[in-house]
Amino acid sequence: MEKMNKKIGKQIQKYRRLRGLTQQDFAKEIGVTEKQISKIETGVHYPKFCNFIKMLDVLGIEMKDFDTKVEVKDNSTKSSIIKIINRASEEELMCYSSIIKNIHKMYNKIRKNPE
């Protein structure tokens, strides 16, 4: 997981720099601290779903632009997701629902028209 966090963090950093944004400016756009952006870009932390979606929007990119594949080998991932959902507020649930719907649409689109 740490390796994936670093890979995602490096890609966020790459797209941020391509847009000419400093960590401070990027953090303001997302609504987090500059320190949080630094930790995300170095792979120390992974952004919350809502913040990740904001990052994609600010950077003008989509999930498919990330060069990372996640493999699910057992049900521990499913259990983790269920725990997050069970602890989520109504606002978080709405955000998660929106994210999942968008990912599902993209998945089906890619599946129907592979590049």
N, C-alpha and C positions, 0 to 999 in steps of 0.2 A: 504494500500500500504506500509506503514511504517513497518508493521509486516512482510510482504513478503520480503522487503529489508533486514531486520535483519536476517531472515531465510536464505536467499541467501548469505548474507555476512558471516554468521557463517559457512556455507558449504564451501565457498571459503577459509576461514581461515583454516578449517579442512583439506582440500585437500592440501593447501600450506604447512601446517605443516607436513603432511604425506610425502611430497616430500622433506622435510628438507630445505625449502627455508625461508629466513628471508623476512620481508616485503620489505626491501631495495633491496634484490636480485630479488624478484618477480617483484617489480616496474620497475627495469631496464629491465627485460625480456619483460615486457608489453609495456614499453615506457611511463610510467606515474611516478608521484612522490610517494614517500613512504607515504606522507600525504594522497594522494588519495586512496591508498590501505587501509590505516587505516580507512578512512571514509566509504569505501565500506564494509569492514569487520564488522564495527560496525552498518551498516545499515543507516548511515547518507545520503549516496549517493548510487545510482545504476550506474554501469559502462555503458559507451556507448556500443552500439552493437559491434562495431569493437574491442574494448578493451575486451569485454566479450568473444568474440571468441578467441582472443589471450590468454586470461586466461585459457580457456578450453584446448587450444593447449599446453601451457606451463605445465599445471597440468596433461596433459595426460588423460583427462576425456571427456565425452560427455554430452550433455544437459540431456539425460535420467538419468545420474548419480545424478541429483539434485532431492531432495525430496520435490518438490514444485509443486503444481498444481495451474494454473491460471484459474479462471472462468470468462467468459465474460457474463455479465448480460444485457448489453445494447449496444447501438451503440457509446457510448462515447469513447470506446477503438478504434473502427474503425476510428472515427474522429481524435483522437490523432495521430494515425499512418499516416493518410492522411496528417495532418499538418506537421509531421516530414518529410515525403517524399517530400512535396511541398517546403520545406525550404532546402532540402539537396543539396549538391554539387554533381557533376557527380561522384566523387570518393566515396562519401558516398552512393550514389544510387547503385553503383556496389557492394559495401560491403553489403548493405541491401538485394540486390537481391540474392547474394550468400547465405546469412544467411537464407533467406526465402526458397530458393530451398532445402537447407540441412534439415531444419526443416520439410518441406513437405515430403521429402524422408523418414526421420525418423518416422514421423507420419504414413505414409502409411505402412512402414515396421512393426511397432508395431501393427497397426490395423489388418494387415494380419496374424501376428504371435504373439498374446498376450501371455505373459509369465504366 
